[in-house]
Amino acid sequence: MTNATCAHVSTLPDPAPQARTPEGCEDCLRSGGRWVHLRLCLTCGHVGCCDSSPNKHATAHHHETSHPIVRSFEPGEDWRWCYDDEVIL
């Protein structure tokens, strides 16, 4: 897997926003759902669950807002994903 670049990186806020609820997926916490892994939206700081989770809230957040890039919110991981260009950054 190679890392790529995309034009959306230049549109990210500087510095990236901080998560409002780092203890879990914001939407799952509200609904009583569960998650597998967490993703942090680098536009607004929303924390959502990954596509391996039942509700796929990070992807749903992208579809609702068009915010293009998330990063892993898992300890020890620093990769980012651009939904629009479908590349790991």
C-alpha positions as CSV (number, residue, x, y, z in Angstrom):
1,M,0.0,0.0,0.0
2,T,1.5,3.3,-1.0
3,N,0.8,6.7,0.4
4,A,-0.5,9.2,-2.0
5,T,-1.4,12.9,-1.9
6,C,-4.6,14.7,-2.8
7,A,-5.6,18.3,-3.3
8,H,-7.9,18.1,-0.2
9,V,-4.9,18.1,2.2
10,S,-4.3,21.8,1.4
11,T,-7.9,22.7,2.5
12,L,-7.5,21.2,6.0
13,P,-7.6,23.6,9.0
14,D,-4.3,24.3,10.6
15,P,-3.9,22.9,13.1
16,A,-6.4,20.0,12.7
17,P,-9.4,20.2,15.1
18,Q,-9.4,18.2,18.3
19,A,-11.9,15.5,18.9
20,R,-14.9,16.6,21.1
21,T,-15.5,13.1,22.5
22,P,-12.3,11.0,22.4
23,E,-13.8,8.2,24.4
24,G,-15.7,6.8,21.5
25,C,-17.8,7.3,18.4
26,E,-20.0,10.3,19.0
27,D,-23.0,8.9,17.2
28,C,-22.7,5.4,18.8
29,L,-22.4,7.0,22.3
30,R,-25.7,8.9,21.6
31,S,-27.6,5.9,20.2
32,G,-26.2,3.1,22.4
33,G,-24.4,1.5,19.4
34,R,-21.0,-0.1,19.3
35,W,-17.8,0.5,17.3
36,V,-14.7,-1.4,16.2
37,H,-12.3,1.4,15.4
38,L,-12.5,5.2,15.4
39,R,-11.9,7.8,12.8
40,L,-11.3,11.6,13.3
41,C,-12.6,14.0,10.7
42,L,-9.8,16.5,10.0
43,T,-12.2,19.2,9.0
44,C,-14.4,19.5,12.1
45,G,-13.1,17.0,14.7
46,H,-16.1,14.6,14.5
47,V,-15.2,11.2,15.9
48,G,-17.0,8.4,14.1
49,C,-16.7,4.6,13.8
50,C,-15.0,2.8,10.9
51,D,-16.6,0.8,8.1
52,S,-16.0,-2.4,10.1
53,S,-18.4,-1.1,12.7
54,P,-22.2,-1.8,12.3
55,N,-23.2,1.8,11.7
56,K,-20.2,3.2,9.7
57,H,-20.6,6.7,11.2
58,A,-17.3,8.1,9.9
59,T,-18.4,7.4,6.3
60,A,-21.9,8.6,7.0
61,H,-20.4,11.9,8.4
62,H,-18.5,12.3,5.1
63,H,-21.7,11.7,3.0
64,E,-23.6,14.3,5.2
65,T,-20.9,17.0,5.2
66,S,-18.6,16.3,2.3
67,H,-15.6,16.6,4.7
68,P,-13.0,14.7,2.7
69,I,-10.3,13.4,5.1
70,V,-10.3,11.4,8.3
71,R,-7.4,10.0,10.2
72,S,-7.3,6.9,12.3
73,F,-8.1,7.7,15.9
74,E,-6.5,4.5,17.2
75,P,-3.4,4.6,19.4
76,G,-0.2,4.2,17.4
77,E,-1.8,4.8,14.0
78,D,-1.3,8.0,12.0
79,W,-2.6,7.2,8.6
80,R,-5.3,9.4,6.9
81,W,-7.9,8.5,4.3
82,C,-9.4,10.8,1.6
83,Y,-12.9,9.7,0.8
84,D,-13.1,11.8,-2.4
85,D,-9.9,10.5,-3.9
86,E,-10.0,7.1,-2.2
87,V,-6.4,7.2,-1.2
88,I,-4.4,6.7,2.0
89,L,-2.3,9.7,2.8
